[in-house]
Amino acid sequence: MSKLQPVRGTRDLFGEDAERFAHVVATFERLARAYGFRGVDTPIFEFTELFARGIGETTDIVSKEMYTFEDRGGESLTLRPEFTAGLCRAYLSNGWQQLSPLKLAAHGPVFRYERPQKGRYRQFHQIDAEIMGVAEPQADIELLALAAHLLDELGLAGKVQLEINTLGDTPSRLAWREALVGYFGRHEAALSEDSKTRLHKNPMRILDSKDEGDRALVADAPLLDRFLSAEAGAFFETVLKGLESVGVPYVVQPRLVRGLDYYCHTAFEFTTTHLGAQGTVLAGGRYDGLIEQLGGPATPAIGWAGGIERLGMLVDLPAAPRGPITVVPMGEASQLAAVGLTARLRRAGFVVEQAFRGNLKKRLSRASDMGAPAVLILGEDELARGEVILKDLATGAQQAVALDQVETALAVYRD
């Protein structure tokens, strides 16, 4: 290997990228707590069958994009391509049904083998929010309100648009499925090979096809609203009125179909044109049948996930906090005292760095480059007097401060 490079589709987070990432996660965690969501962390790999059953074998994720491997015991395992199936598994295997209704918030890496694109990597990261055990449309409204609130807090209100649709209830989808099979069946010769496979297994997946020939056919495919039951229509209308009540603008997109098999009723995407071509930054929907499909009791649920990298690319970072107060020891005898002083100040809640090398001018220059508001200069003479020199880097003013009074003197530099 002539060069040490990251694996294609992965990257190292550092500097401003890491700050953007942390800002998105911190904002999500703060709002999730405010909305009553409980933090959860699940393994990054599960038995392959979980995703095949939960996401759907005809989806691109399962058929083309999963990172699947066999472990030494011969078990087929898969790095998680999304959060929902694993959270449903955790809900069942840990007996969380007794906690229903349950509101869960998670974040972490997910893995999909696809062509890397702007803000999307083969190892990327998502924030995820789920409400399990609530059949009423009020759960849809609350989850969408959380998503909109998060995007507002990140400063993205003018950069994203909520597109929403209904996938109806079971009777609606069965009638629609029959109409789709009839329509695409009449044009089967013109379908891509993938769509021919999906035609009789899950014709709704054809609506997600990226093939240009398929897209031309999809444009004239029958829409679900022609087959929507009265009950499903009323459910969707309640969700839309709820969004209006909480002040979340939306656009009904009748051709919006989420790419996973377990969705029903509400489906939605927050999209942006600020990353080049239109892209989705947060999306989700209702999946009332998934937990039952995995072997559990019938459990209504709804959730969404957002790409941390894509959201991070859109945010304007808040003003950087002041740099660390810097302790500058001068002379061997001062080194040990400086270590103790640095530890003491950190325990008192100050952000502190210690300048270890170079002459005084270089150490002060480095402190200035880090944005330090002040430095504490500890020489052998100061140490003998039980003092430290406090120098304000903005004004250049300096004063002698007793070592046992440093915390008080530094109070003006607290953020």
N, C-alpha and C positions, 0 to 999 in steps of 0.2 A: 504494500500500500504506500504510494508516494505522497499522498496527502491525507490528513485526518479531516474527514468531512462528516457532517451529520447524515443519517439515512435520508434519502429523498422523501420530502413530505413531513420532515420534522425540523425543529429549530430550537435554538437556545434563547431563553428569555433573559434580557438584561437591560439595565438602564431605563429609558423611557418606555420601552415595550413592557417591561416588568411592572413599571409604575401604572401604566394603563390597565394592565391585567388585574393588578391588585385593587385598583380603584373600582373596577366593575364588580369584582367579587365582594369587596367591603360594602358597596352600596346595596347589592343584592341581599347580603346577609342581614344588614340593618333593617331593610324594608320587610324581609321575610319574617323577622322576629316581630315587627310591628303588626303584621297581619296574622300572627299566631301560628306560623309554620315552625315545625320542629326540624332541626338539622339531622341529616342521616348520611351515612357513608357506606357504600356497598363495595364488594370486590370488583376489581377491574376486569376479571375474567369469570365466566360462568360456563356451565355445560352448554355445548352448541345447540342442543335440542331446545333450550329455553328460547333462544332468539329465533330459531327456525319456526317454532310453534307460535311464538308471540308476535314477531314482526311479519311473518308470512313468507313462505318459500318462493313465491313468485315476485317478491320485491327485489329491486336492484341491490339493496343492502345485503340480503341473504344470499342471493345468487351470484353476486359479483364482488362485493366490497368487504366482506368480513375477513378479519385475521383469525383464521382457525388453525389449530395445531393439535397433535396427539401427544399427550404427556406420557411419561414413562410407564404409567399403569395402563396405557391403551385407551384412556378416556379422551373423547373429542371435546376440546375446550375452545372458547372463542373470547378474544378481547372485546369488551363491550362496545358495540357500535352506537348505542343510545342508552338512556337511563331507565326508561319506563318499564321494560320487561324485567330488569333486575330488581327494581323497586317492588314490583308486583310479587316476584318470587320471595323477596324479603318479607313482604306483608303476610304471605301465606306461611313460610317456613318458621317465622318467629311468633306466629299467633297474634299479629297486630289487629286482627279483626275485632278483638275486644276493646280496642282503642278507637274504633270507628265512631264518628267520622274522623279521619286522620289527615292532617295537612303536613306534607313533607317538603323539605328544601334540601337540595344537594348540588354539589359542583365537583368537577374533576375532569380527567382526560377521557376521551373516547377515541375509537380507532376505526377508520374506514380506508380501504384501499381504493382510492380514486385519484383522478388527475388533480394534483395540487393546483389551487387557484387562489385568487386574492382573498386573504383572510380565512382560508380553509386549508387545512393541512391533513396529512394522513393520521398524525396524532394531533388532535385539536382538543379544545376544552369547552365544556358547556356548564351553564347554570340551569337548574331544573326545579320546577315547582309542580306538585301534584296534590289534588284533593281526592281522597278515596272514601267511598261510602256515602256520597251525597248524590241523589238522583235529580234533585231540583235544579232548575236553570240558574238559581241564585249562586251556585258554586261556579258556574261558567262566568257569571258577571264578576264575582270576586276575583277569580284568577286572572281575567282580562284586566280588571282594575289594577291588580298588582303589577302586571306586565307594563301597562301604560304609565303607572306611577314610577316604576323603575326607569323607563326610558325618559320620562320627564326629568327625574333626578339626575340622570346622566347627561342632560342637556340635549336630548335628541328629538324633542317634540316636533321640531320643524324639519327633521331629516328622515322620518319614518312615516309609513302609512299602514293602518290596520286594514287588511282585507279579510273578509269573513264570509263563510258559507255554511249551509247545513248539509250534512250527509244523511239526514233523516233517520227514522227508526227502521226496524227490521222489515215490516211490510213495504215501506217506501223503497228500501234498497233492493228488495227482491223483485219488485215490479220494474224498477230502473235497470237492474241487472239483465232481466229478460229483454228489455228494449235495446240495451247495449249489445247483447249477443246477436240479436236480430240485425241491428244496423251494421256492426263490424263484420258479421258473418257474410253479408252481401258484398263486402269489400275485402274479403279475406286475402285474395290474391295480391292485393296492394299493400298488405301489412308487412312490417318487418318480422324477422324470424322470432324475435322476443315476443312481439305482440301476438303472433299466431299461437305461441305457447300459452299466453295469458288469456286468450279469447274465451276458453271454456273453463279455465281455472279461476280467474279473477279479472273479468273484462274491465273493471274500474282502473286497473293498473295501466291499461292502454292510454288512459287520459293523462298519465304522467310521462308518457314516452317522449324522449328527446329526438327521436328519429323524425326528419323533416317530412317524409312521406306520411308517417303516422299523424304528425301534427296537422297536416292538411285535412285528413279525415276527421280528426278530433274536433275541428272547428265546426263541423255540421252534425256532431253526435247529439243525441237527445239529452236534454238537461234534466236533472233530478226534480226540479220544481214542478214538472208536469205530473210526477208520480207521488208527490209529497202527501202523506196522510194528514188529516186535520189535526191530530195530536202532535205530530212532528212540526207542523206549521205553527201551531200555537206555542210550542216550546221555543222555536227560533224567534218568534215575534217577542216573547218575553225577554230573551237575551238582548235583542236589539233595543228594546225600550229601556232595559237596565243600563246598557251602555250610554244611552242618551241621558239617563238620570244621573250617572256619575261623571258625565262630561267627557266621555271618550269618543272621539270621532271615528267613523268607520266607513268603508266602502264595501257593499255586498258584491262579491265576486262569484257568480254562479258556476264558473268552471274550476273553482278552487277544489282540488282533491289532495289530501295529504298522502304521502308516499308509503304509509304503513297500513296493514290490513285491519288493525284493531279499532279504527276510528268510527264513530257514529255521531249523529247530531252535529254539534258545533265544531267547525274546523276553521282555523285562522292562521294568518301569517302577518307579521310586521315586516314590511319590505322597505328597501331604500334604493335610491339611484345615486347615492353619494359614494359608492364603491365601484364606480364604472357602470357595467351592466347592472340591471336591477337584480338585487340580491336579497335573500331572506336573512334577517338577523335574529328573529325569535319566532317560534311557531309551535302549534300544538292543536289539541282538540280533545273531544270526549271519547272514551274507550270503555263503554259499559260492559262489553263482552269479554274483555281480555282476561281478567282474573278467573272467570269461569272457564275460559278456554284453556287456561293453564292447570285446571284441576281443582280450583277453589269454588266457593259459593258465588252465586250471582252477586256482583259488587259493582255498582256504578262508580265511575271515576273520570276525572279530567286532569290534563296536565299540559305543560309547555316546557320547551327548552330553548335556550338562546346561546349563540356562539360567542364565547368570551373574546376571542381574537377579533371577530368582526365588530362587536360592540366597542372594543377598545380602540379600534382604528377610527371610529366615529367621534369619540368623546374629546372634549377639550379638557385637558388636565387642570385641576384646581391649582392655584398658586403654590409653588413649592414651599414647604416649610423652611424656616431658617436653618442654616447649617449647624453642625455641632459646635458647642463650646470646645475649644482646643486647649489641652494642658501641654505646656512646653517646658520640659525639664532641661536644665542646663548644668551639666557636670554629673559625674558618676554618683556622687552622694545624693543627688536629687532624684535619680531614676526610681529608686524604690519608693520614696515618698510620693512621687507623681503617680505611680501605680495605685497606691492606696487612696490618694485623693480622687483619682478617676473613678475607682470602684465606689467610693463613698457618694460621689455626685450622681452616678448612674442609679444607685439605690434610692437616692432622693428624688428621682424622676427627671433628671436632666439628660439631654442627649449630648454625649461627650466623646471626643476622640483624643488620642494622645499622639503628639508629634515625636517620633523616635530618633530621626536622623537629620543631619545637615546643620549648618550654622543657624543662628537666630533669624537672620534675614530670610533664609530659605524656608524655615519652619513657619514663620509668619506669612510668607507668600503662599505656602500650601494651605494654611488655614483660611486665608482670604479666598483662594480658589474654591474651597469647599463651601463658601458662604457663611463661615463662622461669624457670629456677631461680636464675639469677644474671645480673648485668649487669657490663660492664666500662666504666667511665667514664674517658674520655680527654680531659682538659682541657689547656690550654696549659701550666699549671704542672706537671702530671704529665708531659707530653711533654718539658718542659725537664729534668726529673729522671730521664727514662728509665723512668717508672713508669706504672702504670694502677691505678685504684681498682677492686677486686673487691668487689661488694656482693651478698650472699646475700639474695634476695627473701623467703625464708621466715622468716628470723630477723632480718633487718635489719642484721646484722653486716657490717662492711666493713673492708677492709685494703688497704694499698698493696703492689703486687706489681711486681717488676722486669719490664720488657717481655720480657726473654729467659727469664723463668721462668713465663710465663702458662700454658703447656701443663701444667706440673707442678701449678700451683695449681688448674687446672680439672679435674684427673683425677677428683675426687670427684663431678663432675657428668656423667660419662659414663654412658650407659644400659647 
